[in-house]
Amino acid sequence: MSDDVNTDEGLPTVCSARGCGQPATWSLLWNNPKIHTPDRRKTWLACDQHKVSLSDFLGARSFLREVEPFPQP
């Protein structure tokens, strides 16, 4: 695996949108209140192109909690 796809810990650093391989620039923090505790956060990564569409998808389901810049390695 190349460094531009995963962090040193092996975690992905590319956009979570289906078929996108662009480097992530945003972290979309979310949870499903029906199955997660209020303090639990799951993360989708987004490139600039997919930030809005992924945020809209999570927001329409009331899952989106925060959007933060994704730290570059």
BAVOKE-649873 format. One line per field, with one value per atom (N, C-alpha, C): residue number from 1; chain; atom name; x, y, z. Coordinates in steps of 0.1 Angstrom, whole numbers, always signed. Example, Ala and Ser with C-alpha at 12.3 -4.5 7.8 and 13.67 -1.06 7.14 Angstrom:
<rs>
nr (1, 1, 1, 2, 2, 2);
kette (A, A, A, A, A, A);
atom (N, CA, C, N, CA, C);
u (+132, +123, +132, +128, +137, +129);
v (-57, -45, -33, -22, -11, +0);
w (+78, +78, +78, +71, +71, +79);
</rs>
This chain:
<rs>
nr (1, 1, 1, 2, 2, 2, 3, 3, 3, 4, 4, 4, 5, 5, 5, 6, 6, 6, 7, 7, 7, 8, 8, 8, 9, 9, 9, 10, 10, 10, 11, 11, 11, 12, 12, 12, 13, 13, 13, 14, 14, 14, 15, 15, 15, 16, 16, 16, 17, 17, 17, 18, 18, 18, 19, 19, 19, 20, 20, 20, 21, 21, 21, 22, 22, 22, 23, 23, 23, 24, 24, 24, 25, 25, 25, 26, 26, 26, 27, 27, 27, 28, 28, 28, 29, 29, 29, 30, 30, 30, 31, 31, 31, 32, 32, 32, 33, 33, 33, 34, 34, 34, 35, 35, 35, 36, 36, 36, 37, 37, 37, 38, 38, 38, 39, 39, 39, 40, 40, 40, 41, 41, 41, 42, 42, 42, 43, 43, 43, 44, 44, 44, 45, 45, 45, 46, 46, 46, 47, 47, 47, 48, 48, 48, 49, 49, 49, 50, 50, 50, 51, 51, 51, 52, 52, 52, 53, 53, 53, 54, 54, 54, 55, 55, 55, 56, 56, 56, 57, 57, 57, 58, 58, 58, 59, 59, 59, 60, 60, 60, 61, 61, 61, 62, 62, 62, 63, 63, 63, 64, 64, 64, 65, 65, 65, 66, 66, 66, 67, 67, 67, 68, 68, 68, 69, 69, 69, 70, 70, 70, 71, 71, 71, 72, 72, 72, 73, 73, 73);
kette (A, A, A, A, A, A, A, A, A, A, A, A, A, A, A, A, A, A, A, A, A, A, A, A, A, A, A, A, A, A, A, A, A, A, A, A, A, A, A, A, A, A, A, A, A, A, A, A, A, A, A, A, A, A, A, A, A, A, A, A, A, A, A, A, A, A, A, A, A, A, A, A, A, A, A, A, A, A, A, A, A, A, A, A, A, A, A, A, A, A, A, A, A, A, A, A, A, A, A, A, A, A, A, A, A, A, A, A, A, A, A, A, A, A, A, A, A, A, A, A, A, A, A, A, A, A, A, A, A, A, A, A, A, A, A, A, A, A, A, A, A, A, A, A, A, A, A, A, A, A, A, A, A, A, A, A, A, A, A, A, A, A, A, A, A, A, A, A, A, A, A, A, A, A, A, A, A, A, A, A, A, A, A, A, A, A, A, A, A, A, A, A, A, A, A, A, A, A, A, A, A, A, A, A, A, A, A, A, A, A, A, A, A, A, A, A, A, A, A);
atom (N, CA, C, N, CA, C, N, CA, C, N, CA, C, N, CA, C, N, CA, C, N, CA, C, N, CA, C, N, CA, C, N, CA, C, N, CA, C, N, CA, C, N, CA, C, N, CA, C, N, CA, C, N, CA, C, N, CA, C, N, CA, C, N, CA, C, N, CA, C, N, CA, C, N, CA, C, N, CA, C, N, CA, C, N, CA, C, N, CA, C, N, CA, C, N, CA, C, N, CA, C, N, CA, C, N, CA, C, N, CA, C, N, CA, C, N, CA, C, N, CA, C, N, CA, C, N, CA, C, N, CA, C, N, CA, C, N, CA, C, N, CA, C, N, CA, C, N, CA, C, N, CA, C, N, CA, C, N, CA, C, N, CA, C, N, CA, C, N, CA, C, N, CA, C, N, CA, C, N, CA, C, N, CA, C, N, CA, C, N, CA, C, N, CA, C, N, CA, C, N, CA, C, N, CA, C, N, CA, C, N, CA, C, N, CA, C, N, CA, C, N, CA, C, N, CA, C, N, CA, C, N, CA, C, N, CA, C, N, CA, C, N, CA, C, N, CA, C, N, CA, C, N, CA, C);
u (+8, +0, +9, +5, +13, +9, +18, +16, +5, +2, -9, -23, -24, -36, -39, -29, -31, -21, -26, -17, -7, +2, +12, +5, -7, -15, -23, -22, -29, -43, -47, -60, -61, -72, -73, -73, -67, -67, -73, -81, -88, -102, -109, -123, -131, -142, -151, -161, -163, -173, -169, -180, -178, -170, -160, -152, -142, -142, -133, -119, -109, -96, -88, -94, -88, -84, -73, -69, -80, -82, -92, -87, -96, -93, -103, -113, -123, -126, -129, -135, -149, -158, -172, -175, -178, -180, -195, -199, -213, -216, -229, -234, -249, -253, -267, -273, -281, -286, -295, -299, -307, -298, -285, -277, -264, -260, -248, -251, -243, -244, -241, -246, -245, -230, -221, -207, -199, -205, -198, -197, -185, -184, -178, -184, -178, -173, -164, -158, -159, -163, -162, -152, -144, -134, -140, -137, -142, -131, -131, -123, -131, -125, -133, -145, -144, -155, -167, -164, -175, -179, -173, -177, -192, -197, -211, -220, -218, -227, -227, -216, -215, -221, -219, -225, -240, -245, -259, -266, -259, -264, -265, -255, -255, -265, -266, -274, -289, -293, -306, -312, -303, -306, -304, -300, -297, -286, -276, -265, -252, -251, -240, -238, -227, -224, -214, -203, -193, -186, -180, -171, -159, -147, -135, -125, -115, -104, -97, -93, -86, -71, -64, -50, -42, -34, -25, -13, -9, +3, +16);
v (-12, +0, +12, +22, +35, +44, +53, +62, +72, +75, +85, +79, +66, +59, +56, +54, +50, +58, +59, +65, +55, +59, +50, +39, +41, +31, +22, +24, +16, +21, +33, +38, +45, +44, +51, +66, +72, +87, +92, +84, +88, +90, +97, +101, +88, +89, +77, +76, +85, +84, +73, +65, +54, +57, +49, +51, +62, +70, +82, +77, +81, +78, +90, +102, +114, +115, +122, +124, +131, +127, +133, +146, +156, +169, +173, +165, +167, +154, +155, +145, +148, +139, +140, +131, +137, +129, +127, +115, +112, +100, +99, +87, +85, +73, +69, +68, +78, +78, +66, +59, +47, +35, +35, +24, +28, +41, +46, +55, +54, +63, +77, +88, +101, +106, +100, +105, +97, +86, +78, +86, +86, +92, +83, +81, +74, +84, +80, +90, +86, +95, +93, +104, +101, +111, +116, +129, +135, +143, +143, +153, +165, +176, +188, +186, +178, +176, +169, +160, +152, +156, +166, +171, +174, +182, +186, +174, +165, +154, +144, +141, +132, +138, +151, +158, +159, +161, +161, +148, +137, +124, +121, +124, +121, +131, +144, +153, +150, +145, +141, +130, +123, +112, +116, +129, +134, +127, +122, +115, +125, +135, +144, +151, +151, +158, +169, +167, +177, +175, +186, +185, +192, +185, +191, +189, +198, +196, +183, +175, +163, +166, +163, +166, +158, +165, +159, +153, +141, +135, +143);
w (+0, +0, +0, -7, -8, +3, +7, +18, +15, +2, -1, +0, +3, +4, +19, +27, +41, +50, +62, +72, +77, +86, +91, +99, +104, +112, +103, +89, +80, +77, +83, +80, +67, +60, +47, +48, +37, +37, +24, +17, +5, +8, -1, -1, +0, +9, +11, +0, -9, -20, -29, -32, -41, -54, -56, -68, -68, -58, -57, -50, -56, -50, -47, -47, -44, -29, -26, -12, -4, +8, +17, +22, +22, +28, +39, +41, +51, +59, +72, +80, +83, +80, +83, +95, +106, +118, +120, +122, +122, +132, +135, +142, +139, +141, +139, +153, +157, +171, +175, +165, +168, +173, +169, +173, +180, +180, +186, +198, +208, +219, +214, +221, +217, +215, +223, +222, +211, +205, +195, +182, +176, +163, +153, +141, +130, +120, +111, +103, +88, +80, +65, +61, +52, +46, +33, +30, +18, +11, -2, -10, -11, -16, -18, -27, -38, -47, -41, -31, -25, -11, -6, +8, +9, +0, +0, -1, -11, -14, -2, +3, +15, +27, +29, +40, +39, +27, +24, +27, +23, +25, +40, +48, +62, +69, +65, +70, +68, +57, +54, +63, +69, +78, +93, +95, +108, +115, +107, +112, +113, +105, +105, +118, +124, +137, +135, +128, +126, +113, +108, +96, +100, +98, +102, +91, +90, +80, +83, +73, +76, +76, +86, +87, +77, +69, +59, +66, +62, +68, +65);
</rs>
